[in-house]
Amino acid sequence: MDYSSIIINYVRHRKRPPLQFIAILANDLHGTVMLSESTGQLKEIIERVQKFVPSEARGSIYAVEQWIGSKI
């Protein structure tokens, strides 16, 4: 899975990401691990999310849904 394009599509175009990525954005550790094919890349993915995704677009499922739902 190309995480860079998922982040770009989520941040710039407010497109709904795959469920695993929603779990990461929502700080859902259980969901992240259960939906992950491999946990080997999680640290890198989480670091990219913290660096490139605005704080108002992450942190809870509510924040994620608000971000997706408020398309311009």
SVG drawing of the C-alpha trace seen along z (x, -y; Angstrom):
<svg xmlns="http://www.w3.org/2000/svg" viewBox="-20 -25 30 34">
<polyline fill="none" stroke="black" stroke-width="0.4" points="0.0,0.0 1.4,-3.4 1.0,-5.4 2.3,-8.7 -0.5,-8.8 -3.1,-8.0 -1.8,-10.9 -1.8,-13.3 -5.4,-12.2 -6.6,-12.5 -5.0,-15.9 -5.4,-17.7 -8.6,-16.1 -10.2,-14.9 -10.7,-11.5 -11.7,-8.6 -8.6,-6.4 -8.7,-2.7 -9.9,-1.4 -6.4,-0.6 -5.4,-4.2 -8.5,-5.6 -7.6,-3.6 -4.1,-5.1 -5.6,-8.6 -8.1,-8.1 -5.4,-6.8 -7.2,-3.4 -4.3,-1.1 -6.4,2.0 -8.0,1.3 -4.6,0.4 -3.0,3.7 -6.1,5.8 -6.4,4.3 -2.7,4.2 -1.2,6.7 2.2,6.0 3.1,3.9 6.6,3.4 5.9,0.1 3.6,-1.4 6.3,-3.6 7.1,-5.1 3.5,-5.6 2.7,-7.2 5.6,-9.6 4.4,-10.7 0.9,-11.2 2.2,-13.4 4.4,-15.3 2.0,-15.8 -1.6,-15.5 -3.0,-18.7 -3.9,-18.1 -7.5,-18.9 -7.6,-16.0 -6.4,-13.3 -6.6,-12.2 -10.1,-10.7 -12.7,-9.1 -14.7,-12.3 -11.8,-14.5 -11.4,-12.1 -15.1,-12.1 -15.2,-15.9 -12.2,-16.3 -13.7,-14.0 -17.2,-15.5 -16.2,-19.1 -15.1,-18.9 -14.8,-22.3"/>
</svg>
